[in-house]
Amino acid sequence: MAGATGCPAILSVQVEVVEPLHIPSAFTPNGDGLNDEWLITNAVFFPFCNVAIYNRWGELVFYSVGYARAWDGTYRQVPGEAGVYSYQIETGPGVHNATYRGKLTFLR
């Protein structure tokens, strides 16, 4: 590529590849060792993310900044009710800022 003066010009672009979040649509916290926590894959790449989970009445049952601890289906240290919950995940500040909303099925 030549510049305005006819001299070679070099342009470099830095590309940051970030793995996308994988947000499961269901989990089964029944103590069998399989899917006992709602694990959001790649949340570690978003250290300032906010994760909020609401029951069917809109009550906040889980909240985490950074998602260092996955939700195990408890609310106030008591096993939660099976059913459909809503979630909102904000990935945090920066160029990768995004908000994800959806439904989560909690099975026993």
Biopython code that builds the backbone (N, CA, C, O; Angstrom):
import numpy as np
from Bio.PDB.StructureBuilder import StructureBuilder

atoms = [
    (1, "MET", "N", (0.846, -1.156, 0.000)),
    (1, "MET", "CA", (0.000, 0.000, 0.000)),
    (1, "MET", "C", (0.905, 1.236, 0.000)),
    (1, "MET", "O", (1.842, 1.311, 0.795)),
    (2, "ALA", "N", (0.647, 2.164, -0.844)),
    (2, "ALA", "CA", (1.460, 3.378, -0.923)),
    (2, "ALA", "C", (0.723, 4.543, -0.294)),
    (2, "ALA", "O", (-0.492, 4.675, -0.440)),
    (3, "GLY", "N", (1.483, 5.408, 0.423)),
    (3, "GLY", "CA", (0.912, 6.595, 1.041)),
    (3, "GLY", "C", (0.758, 7.712, 0.015)),
    (3, "GLY", "O", (0.996, 7.496, -1.174)),
    (4, "ALA", "N", (0.362, 8.909, 0.463)),
    (4, "ALA", "CA", (0.139, 10.063, -0.408)),
    (4, "ALA", "C", (1.422, 10.496, -1.112)),
    (4, "ALA", "O", (1.360, 11.057, -2.206)),
    (5, "THR", "N", (2.567, 10.250, -0.516)),
    (5, "THR", "CA", (3.836, 10.651, -1.132)),
    (5, "THR", "C", (4.412, 9.554, -2.012)),
    (5, "THR", "O", (5.487, 9.728, -2.586)),
    (6, "GLY", "N", (3.720, 8.430, -2.128)),
    (6, "GLY", "CA", (4.212, 7.323, -2.920)),
    (6, "GLY", "C", (5.088, 6.369, -2.134)),
    (6, "GLY", "O", (5.526, 5.346, -2.661)),
    (7, "CYS", "N", (5.346, 6.692, -0.885)),
    (7, "CYS", "CA", (6.159, 5.821, -0.027)),
    (7, "CYS", "C", (5.273, 4.731, 0.561)),
    (7, "CYS", "O", (4.071, 4.922, 0.751)),
    (8, "PRO", "N", (5.879, 3.600, 0.842)),
    (8, "PRO", "CA", (5.079, 2.515, 1.443)),
    (8, "PRO", "C", (4.493, 2.954, 2.784)),
    (8, "PRO", "O", (5.150, 3.647, 3.560)),
    (9, "ALA", "N", (3.273, 2.552, 3.045)),
    (9, "ALA", "CA", (2.595, 2.833, 4.314)),
    (9, "ALA", "C", (2.205, 1.500, 4.942)),
    (9, "ALA", "O", (1.765, 0.579, 4.255)),
    (10, "ILE", "N", (2.372, 1.417, 6.229)),
    (10, "ILE", "CA", (2.034, 0.181, 6.942)),
    (10, "ILE", "C", (0.958, 0.515, 7.966)),
    (10, "ILE", "O", (1.039, 1.515, 8.679)),
    (11, "LEU", "N", (-0.028, -0.328, 8.017)),
    (11, "LEU", "CA", (-1.118, -0.171, 8.968)),
    (11, "LEU", "C", (-1.233, -1.468, 9.748)),
    (11, "LEU", "O", (-1.238, -2.551, 9.163)),
    (12, "SER", "N", (-1.323, -1.362, 11.052)),
    (12, "SER", "CA", (-1.521, -2.567, 11.851)),
    (12, "SER", "C", (-2.814, -2.423, 12.650)),
    (12, "SER", "O", (-3.190, -1.327, 13.067)),
    (13, "VAL", "N", (-3.470, -3.533, 12.846)),
    (13, "VAL", "CA", (-4.720, -3.568, 13.586)),
    (13, "VAL", "C", (-4.601, -4.668, 14.633)),
    (13, "VAL", "O", (-4.242, -5.805, 14.324)),
    (14, "GLN", "N", (-4.907, -4.311, 15.872)),
    (14, "GLN", "CA", (-4.892, -5.307, 16.939)),
    (14, "GLN", "C", (-6.289, -5.892, 17.058)),
    (14, "GLN", "O", (-7.273, -5.160, 17.166)),
    (15, "VAL", "N", (-6.368, -7.204, 17.038)),
    (15, "VAL", "CA", (-7.644, -7.897, 17.135)),
    (15, "VAL", "C", (-7.649, -8.695, 18.434)),
    (15, "VAL", "O", (-6.744, -9.492, 18.686)),
    (16, "GLU", "N", (-8.666, -8.479, 19.251)),
    (16, "GLU", "CA", (-8.819, -9.234, 20.489)),
    (16, "GLU", "C", (-9.972, -10.210, 20.299)),
    (16, "GLU", "O", (-11.103, -9.808, 20.026)),
    (17, "VAL", "N", (-9.677, -11.474, 20.445)),
    (17, "VAL", "CA", (-10.697, -12.502, 20.303)),
    (17, "VAL", "C", (-11.179, -12.878, 21.696)),
    (17, "VAL", "O", (-10.392, -13.300, 22.543)),
    (18, "VAL", "N", (-12.461, -12.724, 21.923)),
    (18, "VAL", "CA", (-13.062, -13.063, 23.207)),
    (18, "VAL", "C", (-14.056, -14.180, 22.971)),
    (18, "VAL", "O", (-14.924, -14.096, 22.102)),
    (19, "GLU", "N", (-13.908, -15.229, 23.765)),
    (19, "GLU", "CA", (-14.836, -16.347, 23.651)),
    (19, "GLU", "C", (-16.233, -15.890, 24.080)),
    (19, "GLU", "O", (-16.363, -15.169, 25.069)),
    (20, "PRO", "N", (-17.256, -16.289, 23.367)),
    (20, "PRO", "CA", (-18.612, -15.873, 23.746)),
    (20, "PRO", "C", (-19.080, -16.615, 25.001)),
    (20, "PRO", "O", (-18.573, -17.686, 25.335)),
    (21, "LEU", "N", (-20.049, -16.024, 25.677)),
    (21, "LEU", "CA", (-20.657, -16.705, 26.809)),
    (21, "LEU", "C", (-21.500, -17.862, 26.315)),
    (21, "LEU", "O", (-22.171, -17.767, 25.287)),
    (22, "HIS", "N", (-21.459, -18.940, 27.048)),
    (22, "HIS", "CA", (-22.396, -20.046, 26.794)),
    (22, "HIS", "C", (-23.326, -20.071, 27.992)),
    (22, "HIS", "O", (-22.905, -20.385, 29.105)),
    (23, "ILE", "N", (-24.582, -19.742, 27.768)),
    (23, "ILE", "CA", (-25.557, -19.616, 28.843)),
    (23, "ILE", "C", (-26.523, -20.792, 28.752)),
    (23, "ILE", "O", (-27.358, -20.839, 27.848)),
    (24, "PRO", "N", (-26.418, -21.744, 29.684)),
    (24, "PRO", "CA", (-27.318, -22.900, 29.643)),
    (24, "PRO", "C", (-28.775, -22.493, 29.874)),
    (24, "PRO", "O", (-29.045, -21.516, 30.573)),
    (25, "SER", "N", (-29.689, -23.224, 29.301)),
    (25, "SER", "CA", (-31.106, -22.915, 29.454)),
    (25, "SER", "C", (-31.762, -23.721, 30.574)),
    (25, "SER", "O", (-32.928, -23.500, 30.900)),
    (26, "ALA", "N", (-31.008, -24.660, 31.166)),
    (26, "ALA", "CA", (-31.569, -25.483, 32.249)),
    (26, "ALA", "C", (-30.442, -26.054, 33.102)),
    (26, "ALA", "O", (-29.300, -26.171, 32.660)),
    (27, "PHE", "N", (-30.795, -26.403, 34.332)),
    (27, "PHE", "CA", (-29.878, -27.149, 35.185)),
    (27, "PHE", "C", (-30.681, -27.920, 36.220)),
    (27, "PHE", "O", (-31.860, -27.641, 36.436)),
    (28, "THR", "N", (-30.038, -28.894, 36.861)),
    (28, "THR", "CA", (-30.726, -29.808, 37.766)),
    (28, "THR", "C", (-29.968, -29.930, 39.086)),
    (28, "THR", "O", (-29.215, -30.886, 39.270)),
    (29, "PRO", "N", (-30.147, -28.992, 39.999)),
    (29, "PRO", "CA", (-29.424, -29.051, 41.267)),
    (29, "PRO", "C", (-30.027, -30.074, 42.232)),
    (29, "PRO", "O", (-30.630, -29.716, 43.243)),
    (30, "ASN", "N", (-29.851, -31.346, 41.898)),
    (30, "ASN", "CA", (-30.435, -32.411, 42.711)),
    (30, "ASN", "C", (-29.397, -33.255, 43.448)),
    (30, "ASN", "O", (-29.737, -34.280, 44.039)),
    (31, "GLY", "N", (-28.131, -32.830, 43.416)),
    (31, "GLY", "CA", (-27.100, -33.511, 44.175)),
    (31, "GLY", "C", (-26.512, -34.749, 43.534)),
    (31, "GLY", "O", (-25.779, -35.489, 44.191)),
    (32, "ASP", "N", (-26.818, -34.999, 42.245)),
    (32, "ASP", "CA", (-26.276, -36.194, 41.588)),
    (32, "ASP", "C", (-24.911, -35.960, 40.960)),
    (32, "ASP", "O", (-24.338, -36.877, 40.372)),
    (33, "GLY", "N", (-24.375, -34.737, 41.076)),
    (33, "GLY", "CA", (-23.064, -34.427, 40.521)),
    (33, "GLY", "C", (-23.080, -34.001, 39.062)),
    (33, "GLY", "O", (-22.027, -33.689, 38.506)),
    (34, "LEU", "N", (-24.242, -33.982, 38.430)),
    (34, "LEU", "CA", (-24.383, -33.573, 37.032)),
    (34, "LEU", "C", (-25.277, -32.332, 36.959)),
    (34, "LEU", "O", (-26.421, -32.361, 37.415)),
    (35, "ASN", "N", (-24.764, -31.261, 36.396)),
    (35, "ASN", "CA", (-25.532, -30.020, 36.220)),
    (35, "ASN", "C", (-26.127, -29.504, 37.529)),
    (35, "ASN", "O", (-27.238, -28.974, 37.539)),
    (36, "ASP", "N", (-25.390, -29.656, 38.636)),
    (36, "ASP", "CA", (-25.892, -29.194, 39.928)),
    (36, "ASP", "C", (-25.739, -27.697, 40.126)),
    (36, "ASP", "O", (-26.289, -27.141, 41.076)),
    (37, "GLU", "N", (-24.998, -27.035, 39.243)),
    (37, "GLU", "CA", (-24.842, -25.586, 39.285)),
    (37, "GLU", "C", (-25.100, -25.023, 37.901)),
    (37, "GLU", "O", (-24.873, -25.692, 36.893)),
    (38, "TRP", "N", (-25.577, -23.790, 37.861)),
    (38, "TRP", "CA", (-25.807, -23.112, 36.586)),
    (38, "TRP", "C", (-24.485, -22.478, 36.177)),
    (38, "TRP", "O", (-24.171, -21.363, 36.591)),
    (39, "LEU", "N", (-23.722, -23.183, 35.372)),
    (39, "LEU", "CA", (-22.393, -22.752, 34.972)),
    (39, "LEU", "C", (-22.444, -21.974, 33.661)),
    (39, "LEU", "O", (-22.847, -22.504, 32.626)),
    (40, "ILE", "N", (-22.035, -20.726, 33.721)),
    (40, "ILE", "CA", (-21.965, -19.884, 32.522)),
    (40, "ILE", "C", (-20.534, -19.988, 31.999)),
    (40, "ILE", "O", (-19.615, -19.385, 32.554)),
    (41, "THR", "N", (-20.362, -20.740, 30.951)),
    (41, "THR", "CA", (-19.041, -20.955, 30.384)),
    (41, "THR", "C", (-18.479, -19.651, 29.847)),
    (41, "THR", "O", (-19.190, -18.870, 29.215)),
    (42, "ASN", "N", (-17.209, -19.424, 30.100)),
    (42, "ASN", "CA", (-16.439, -18.258, 29.658)),
    (42, "ASN", "C", (-16.755, -16.985, 30.427)),
    (42, "ASN", "O", (-16.318, -15.909, 30.018)),
    (43, "ALA", "N", (-17.492, -17.068, 31.517)),
    (43, "ALA", "CA", (-17.748, -15.875, 32.333)),
    (43, "ALA", "C", (-16.447, -15.318, 32.898)),
    (43, "ALA", "O", (-16.373, -14.133, 33.224)),
    (44, "VAL", "N", (-15.430, -16.148, 33.017)),
    (44, "VAL", "CA", (-14.129, -15.708, 33.521)),
    (44, "VAL", "C", (-13.521, -14.605, 32.644)),
    (44, "VAL", "O", (-12.719, -13.808, 33.131)),
    (45, "PHE", "N", (-13.886, -14.550, 31.376)),
    (45, "PHE", "CA", (-13.386, -13.520, 30.472)),
    (45, "PHE", "C", (-14.070, -12.166, 30.697)),
    (45, "PHE", "O", (-13.684, -11.163, 30.096)),
    (46, "PHE", "N", (-15.079, -12.144, 31.559)),
    (46, "PHE", "CA", (-15.823, -10.922, 31.861)),
    (46, "PHE", "C", (-15.812, -10.725, 33.383)),
    (46, "PHE", "O", (-16.830, -10.937, 34.042)),
    (47, "PRO", "N", (-14.670, -10.321, 33.935)),
    (47, "PRO", "CA", (-14.518, -10.270, 35.397)),
    (47, "PRO", "C", (-15.423, -9.263, 36.108)),
    (47, "PRO", "O", (-15.565, -9.330, 37.329)),
    (48, "PHE", "N", (-16.031, -8.345, 35.381)),
    (48, "PHE", "CA", (-16.918, -7.361, 35.994)),
    (48, "PHE", "C", (-18.375, -7.581, 35.602)),
    (48, "PHE", "O", (-19.201, -6.682, 35.757)),
    (49, "CYS", "N", (-18.693, -8.760, 35.100)),
    (49, "CYS", "CA", (-20.075, -9.021, 34.682)),
    (49, "CYS", "C", (-20.997, -9.056, 35.901)),
    (49, "CYS", "O", (-20.579, -9.395, 37.009)),
    (50, "ASN", "N", (-22.231, -8.707, 35.674)),
    (50, "ASN", "CA", (-23.279, -8.778, 36.697)),
    (50, "ASN", "C", (-24.258, -9.857, 36.267)),
    (50, "ASN", "O", (-24.740, -9.849, 35.134)),
    (51, "VAL", "N", (-24.551, -10.782, 37.167)),
    (51, "VAL", "CA", (-25.500, -11.852, 36.879)),
    (51, "VAL", "C", (-26.629, -11.764, 37.894)),
    (51, "VAL", "O", (-26.391, -11.821, 39.101)),
    (52, "ALA", "N", (-27.849, -11.625, 37.409)),
    (52, "ALA", "CA", (-29.027, -11.544, 38.270)),
    (52, "ALA", "C", (-30.031, -12.603, 37.829)),
    (52, "ALA", "O", (-30.277, -12.787, 36.637)),
    (53, "ILE", "N", (-30.606, -13.294, 38.810)),
    (53, "ILE", "CA", (-31.622, -14.312, 38.530)),
    (53, "ILE", "C", (-32.855, -13.972, 39.360)),
    (53, "ILE", "O", (-32.769, -13.668, 40.550)),
    (54, "TYR", "N", (-34.020, -14.035, 38.683)),
    (54, "TYR", "CA", (-35.289, -13.662, 39.308)),
    (54, "TYR", "C", (-36.264, -14.825, 39.248)),
    (54, "TYR", "O", (-36.287, -15.577, 38.274)),
    (55, "ASN", "N", (-37.071, -14.971, 40.298)),
    (55, "ASN", "CA", (-38.106, -15.999, 40.269)),
    (55, "ASN", "C", (-39.310, -15.494, 39.472)),
    (55, "ASN", "O", (-39.274, -14.393, 38.923)),
    (56, "ARG", "N", (-40.357, -16.284, 39.409)),
    (56, "ARG", "CA", (-41.511, -15.924, 38.567)),
    (56, "ARG", "C", (-42.282, -14.711, 39.078)),
    (56, "ARG", "O", (-43.102, -14.151, 38.350)),
    (57, "TRP", "N", (-42.030, -14.298, 40.320)),
    (57, "TRP", "CA", (-42.670, -13.106, 40.866)),
    (57, "TRP", "C", (-41.782, -11.871, 40.729)),
    (57, "TRP", "O", (-42.135, -10.792, 41.204)),
    (58, "GLY", "N", (-40.631, -12.033, 40.080)),
    (58, "GLY", "CA", (-39.732, -10.907, 39.873)),
    (58, "GLY", "C", (-38.806, -10.632, 41.045)),
    (58, "GLY", "O", (-38.117, -9.612, 41.069)),
    (59, "GLU", "N", (-38.785, -11.528, 42.007)),
    (59, "GLU", "CA", (-37.926, -11.363, 43.177)),
    (59, "GLU", "C", (-36.506, -11.821, 42.844)),
    (59, "GLU", "O", (-36.317, -12.895, 42.275)),
    (60, "LEU", "N", (-35.519, -11.015, 43.196)),
    (60, "LEU", "CA", (-34.118, -11.350, 42.958)),
    (60, "LEU", "C", (-33.723, -12.493, 43.883)),
    (60, "LEU", "O", (-33.776, -12.350, 45.104)),
    (61, "VAL", "N", (-33.325, -13.637, 43.306)),
    (61, "VAL", "CA", (-32.950, -14.800, 44.114)),
    (61, "VAL", "C", (-31.450, -15.074, 44.085)),
    (61, "VAL", "O", (-30.942, -15.832, 44.911)),
    (62, "PHE", "N", (-30.736, -14.458, 43.137)),
    (62, "PHE", "CA", (-29.285, -14.628, 43.059)),
    (62, "PHE", "C", (-28.703, -13.409, 42.363)),
    (62, "PHE", "O", (-29.256, -12.909, 41.383)),
    (63, "TYR", "N", (-27.562, -12.934, 42.892)),
    (63, "TYR", "CA", (-26.862, -11.824, 42.258)),
    (63, "TYR", "C", (-25.378, -12.018, 42.481)),
    (63, "TYR", "O", (-24.944, -12.369, 43.578)),
    (64, "SER", "N", (-24.605, -11.787, 41.440)),
    (64, "SER", "CA", (-23.160, -11.945, 41.538)),
    (64, "SER", "C", (-22.477, -10.927, 40.638)),
    (64, "SER", "O", (-22.935, -10.657, 39.528)),
    (65, "VAL", "N", (-21.383, -10.369, 41.125)),
    (65, "VAL", "CA", (-20.512, -9.540, 40.307)),
    (65, "VAL", "C", (-19.275, -10.375, 40.020)),
    (65, "VAL", "O", (-18.565, -10.785, 40.938)),
    (66, "GLY", "N", (-19.022, -10.622, 38.742)),
    (66, "GLY", "CA", (-17.873, -11.423, 38.344)),
    (66, "GLY", "C", (-18.168, -12.899, 38.185)),
    (66, "GLY", "O", (-17.387, -13.612, 37.554)),
    (67, "TYR", "N", (-19.242, -13.368, 38.721)),
    (67, "TYR", "CA", (-19.668, -14.770, 38.645)),
    (67, "TYR", "C", (-18.574, -15.744, 39.083)),
    (67, "TYR", "O", (-18.321, -16.761, 38.437)),
    (68, "ALA", "N", (-17.938, -15.398, 40.197)),
    (68, "ALA", "CA", (-16.913, -16.273, 40.765)),
    (68, "ALA", "C", (-17.531, -17.537, 41.357)),
    (68, "ALA", "O", (-16.868, -18.567, 41.477)),
    (69, "ARG", "N", (-18.801, -17.445, 41.724)),
    (69, "ARG", "CA", (-19.514, -18.584, 42.304)),
    (69, "ARG", "C", (-20.777, -18.825, 41.476)),
    (69, "ARG", "O", (-21.623, -17.939, 41.352)),
    (70, "ALA", "N", (-20.896, -20.013, 40.917)),
    (70, "ALA", "CA", (-22.073, -20.355, 40.115)),
    (70, "ALA", "C", (-23.289, -20.534, 41.024)),
    (70, "ALA", "O", (-23.155, -20.893, 42.194)),
    (71, "TRP", "N", (-24.486, -20.279, 40.466)),
    (71, "TRP", "CA", (-25.708, -20.452, 41.251)),
    (71, "TRP", "C", (-25.991, -21.928, 41.435)),
    (71, "TRP", "O", (-25.980, -22.693, 40.471)),
    (72, "ASP", "N", (-26.245, -22.330, 42.674)),
    (72, "ASP", "CA", (-26.521, -23.731, 42.991)),
    (72, "ASP", "C", (-28.003, -24.009, 43.202)),
    (72, "ASP", "O", (-28.375, -25.099, 43.637)),
    (73, "GLY", "N", (-28.844, -23.037, 42.899)),
    (73, "GLY", "CA", (-30.284, -23.232, 43.010)),
    (73, "GLY", "C", (-30.849, -22.912, 44.379)),
    (73, "GLY", "O", (-32.026, -23.166, 44.633)),
    (74, "THR", "N", (-30.033, -22.357, 45.269)),
    (74, "THR", "CA", (-30.540, -22.009, 46.591)),
    (74, "THR", "C", (-30.923, -20.537, 46.641)),
    (74, "THR", "O", (-30.436, -19.712, 45.868)),
    (75, "TYR", "N", (-31.809, -20.243, 47.574)),
    (75, "TYR", "CA", (-32.217, -18.873, 47.854)),
    (75, "TYR", "C", (-32.302, -18.734, 49.363)),
    (75, "TYR", "O", (-33.098, -19.413, 50.011)),
    (76, "ARG", "N", (-31.488, -17.861, 49.916)),
    (76, "ARG", "CA", (-31.384, -17.692, 51.376)),
    (76, "ARG", "C", (-31.025, -19.016, 52.046)),
    (76, "ARG", "O", (-31.593, -19.374, 53.077)),
    (77, "GLN", "N", (-30.085, -19.730, 51.454)),
    (77, "GLN", "CA", (-29.548, -21.005, 51.922)),
    (77, "GLN", "C", (-30.579, -22.142, 51.951)),
    (77, "GLN", "O", (-30.367, -23.161, 52.609)),
    (78, "VAL", "N", (-31.684, -21.964, 51.241)),
    (78, "VAL", "CA", (-32.722, -22.984, 51.151)),
    (78, "VAL", "C", (-32.851, -23.383, 49.685)),
    (78, "VAL", "O", (-32.844, -22.516, 48.811)),
    (79, "PRO", "N", (-32.970, -24.694, 49.396)),
    (79, "PRO", "CA", (-33.147, -25.106, 47.995)),
    (79, "PRO", "C", (-34.352, -24.413, 47.360)),
    (79, "PRO", "O", (-35.440, -24.376, 47.934)),
    (80, "GLY", "N", (-34.134, -23.869, 46.174)),
    (80, "GLY", "CA", (-35.197, -23.168, 45.467)),
    (80, "GLY", "C", (-36.232, -24.108, 44.883)),
    (80, "GLY", "O", (-36.042, -25.324, 44.833)),
    (81, "GLU", "N", (-37.321, -23.523, 44.447)),
    (81, "GLU", "CA", (-38.394, -24.288, 43.816)),
    (81, "GLU", "C", (-38.062, -24.552, 42.355)),
    (81, "GLU", "O", (-37.477, -23.705, 41.679)),
    (82, "ALA", "N", (-38.435, -25.721, 41.874)),
    (82, "ALA", "CA", (-38.296, -26.028, 40.457)),
    (82, "ALA", "C", (-39.219, -25.092, 39.684)),
    (82, "ALA", "O", (-40.277, -24.705, 40.179)),
    (83, "GLY", "N", (-38.819, -24.735, 38.485)),
    (83, "GLY", "CA", (-39.641, -23.856, 37.662)),
    (83, "GLY", "C", (-38.796, -23.059, 36.699)),
    (83, "GLY", "O", (-37.627, -23.369, 36.466)),
    (84, "VAL", "N", (-39.398, -22.032, 36.144)),
    (84, "VAL", "CA", (-38.721, -21.172, 35.171)),
    (84, "VAL", "C", (-38.348, -19.863, 35.859)),
    (84, "VAL", "O", (-39.171, -19.231, 36.521)),
    (85, "TYR", "N", (-37.111, -19.482, 35.690)),
    (85, "TYR", "CA", (-36.562, -18.254, 36.258)),
    (85, "TYR", "C", (-36.102, -17.362, 35.105)),
    (85, "TYR", "O", (-35.859, -17.848, 34.000)),
    (86, "SER", "N", (-35.985, -16.083, 35.358)),
    (86, "SER", "CA", (-35.448, -15.137, 34.375)),
    (86, "SER", "C", (-34.045, -14.739, 34.803)),
    (86, "SER", "O", (-33.734, -14.692, 35.993)),
    (87, "TYR", "N", (-33.211, -14.457, 33.824)),
    (87, "TYR", "CA", (-31.876, -13.976, 34.153)),
    (87, "TYR", "C", (-31.541, -12.755, 33.314)),
    (87, "TYR", "O", (-32.094, -12.532, 32.237)),
    (88, "GLN", "N", (-30.616, -11.976, 33.852)),
    (88, "GLN", "CA", (-30.026, -10.856, 33.117)),
    (88, "GLN", "C", (-28.538, -10.868, 33.407)),
    (88, "GLN", "O", (-28.118, -10.890, 34.564)),
    (89, "ILE", "N", (-27.745, -10.853, 32.347)),
    (89, "ILE", "CA", (-26.296, -10.845, 32.469)),
    (89, "ILE", "C", (-25.778, -9.625, 31.725)),
    (89, "ILE", "O", (-26.023, -9.465, 30.529)),
    (90, "GLU", "N", (-25.065, -8.772, 32.435)),
    (90, "GLU", "CA", (-24.393, -7.621, 31.827)),
    (90, "GLU", "C", (-22.911, -7.928, 31.872)),
    (90, "GLU", "O", (-22.360, -8.155, 32.949)),
    (91, "THR", "N", (-22.254, -7.939, 30.721)),
    (91, "THR", "CA", (-20.855, -8.365, 30.664)),
    (91, "THR", "C", (-19.883, -7.348, 31.230)),
    (91, "THR", "O", (-18.727, -7.684, 31.484)),
    (92, "GLY", "N", (-20.315, -6.123, 31.435)),
    (92, "GLY", "CA", (-19.460, -5.133, 32.081)),
    (92, "GLY", "C", (-18.961, -4.064, 31.142)),
    (92, "GLY", "O", (-19.301, -4.044, 29.959)),
    (93, "PRO", "N", (-18.141, -3.164, 31.688)),
    (93, "PRO", "CA", (-17.656, -2.034, 30.885)),
    (93, "PRO", "C", (-16.660, -2.478, 29.820)),
    (93, "PRO", "O", (-16.073, -3.557, 29.905)),
    (94, "GLY", "N", (-16.488, -1.634, 28.832)),
    (94, "GLY", "CA", (-15.511, -1.908, 27.779)),
    (94, "GLY", "C", (-16.163, -2.155, 26.445)),
    (94, "GLY", "O", (-17.377, -2.020, 26.287)),
    (95, "VAL", "N", (-15.340, -2.518, 25.489)),
    (95, "VAL", "CA", (-15.817, -2.698, 24.122)),
    (95, "VAL", "C", (-16.691, -3.928, 23.964)),
    (95, "VAL", "O", (-17.431, -4.038, 22.986)),
    (96, "HIS", "N", (-16.620, -4.849, 24.904)),
    (96, "HIS", "CA", (-17.412, -6.085, 24.811)),
    (96, "HIS", "C", (-18.671, -6.016, 25.655)),
    (96, "HIS", "O", (-19.254, -7.049, 25.983)),
    (97, "ASN", "N", (-19.095, -4.813, 26.008)),
    (97, "ASN", "CA", (-20.271, -4.638, 26.845)),
    (97, "ASN", "C", (-21.520, -5.127, 26.117)),
    (97, "ASN", "O", (-21.818, -4.697, 25.003)),
    (98, "ALA", "N", (-22.240, -6.033, 26.769)),
    (98, "ALA", "CA", (-23.481, -6.560, 26.206)),
    (98, "ALA", "C", (-24.395, -6.960, 27.350)),
    (98, "ALA", "O", (-23.932, -7.222, 28.460)),
    (99, "THR", "N", (-25.689, -7.008, 27.081)),
    (99, "THR", "CA", (-26.673, -7.474, 28.056)),
    (99, "THR", "C", (-27.412, -8.646, 27.459)),
    (99, "THR", "O", (-27.905, -8.583, 26.333)),
    (100, "TYR", "N", (-27.486, -9.727, 28.233)),
    (100, "TYR", "CA", (-28.195, -10.935, 27.826)),
    (100, "TYR", "C", (-29.357, -11.141, 28.788)),
    (100, "TYR", "O", (-29.199, -11.024, 30.003)),
    (101, "ARG", "N", (-30.530, -11.449, 28.230)),
    (101, "ARG", "CA", (-31.712, -11.742, 29.032)),
    (101, "ARG", "C", (-32.331, -13.026, 28.491)),
    (101, "ARG", "O", (-32.312, -13.294, 27.289)),
    (102, "GLY", "N", (-32.878, -13.808, 29.414)),
    (102, "GLY", "CA", (-33.504, -15.038, 28.964)),
    (102, "GLY", "C", (-34.161, -15.775, 30.099)),
    (102, "GLY", "O", (-34.293, -15.258, 31.208)),
    (103, "LYS", "N", (-34.574, -16.997, 29.806)),
    (103, "LYS", "CA", (-35.244, -17.862, 30.755)),
    (103, "LYS", "C", (-34.357, -19.046, 31.095)),
    (103, "LYS", "O", (-33.587, -19.529, 30.265)),
    (104, "LEU", "N", (-34.481, -19.496, 32.317)),
    (104, "LEU", "CA", (-33.697, -20.606, 32.838)),
    (104, "LEU", "C", (-34.663, -21.589, 33.484)),
    (104, "LEU", "O", (-35.460, -21.207, 34.341)),
    (105, "THR", "N", (-34.595, -22.845, 33.079)),
    (105, "THR", "CA", (-35.455, -23.867, 33.675)),
    (105, "THR", "C", (-34.671, -24.596, 34.755)),
    (105, "THR", "O", (-33.566, -25.088, 34.526)),
    (106, "PHE", "N", (-35.265, -24.649, 35.924)),
    (106, "PHE", "CA", (-34.681, -25.257, 37.115)),
    (106, "PHE", "C", (-35.473, -26.544, 37.351)),
    (106, "PHE", "O", (-36.664, -26.502, 37.661)),
    (107, "LEU", "N", (-34.803, -27.678, 37.202)),
    (107, "LEU", "CA", (-35.453, -28.988, 37.354)),
    (107, "LEU", "C", (-34.890, -29.701, 38.574)),
    (107, "LEU", "O", (-33.704, -29.561, 38.871)),
    (108, "ARG", "N", (-35.683, -30.436, 39.264)),
    (108, "ARG", "CA", (-35.221, -31.255, 40.411)),
    (108, "ARG", "C", (-35.262, -32.711, 40.029)),
    (108, "ARG", "O", (-34.918, -33.572, 40.838)),
]
sb = StructureBuilder()
sb.init_structure("model")
sb.init_model(0)
sb.init_chain("A")
sb.init_seg("    ")
for serial, (resi, resn, name, xyz) in enumerate(atoms, 1):
    if name == "N":
        sb.init_residue(resn, " ", resi, " ")
    sb.init_atom(name, np.array(xyz, "f"), 0.0, 1.0, " ", f" {name:<3s}", serial, name[0])
structure = sb.get_structure()
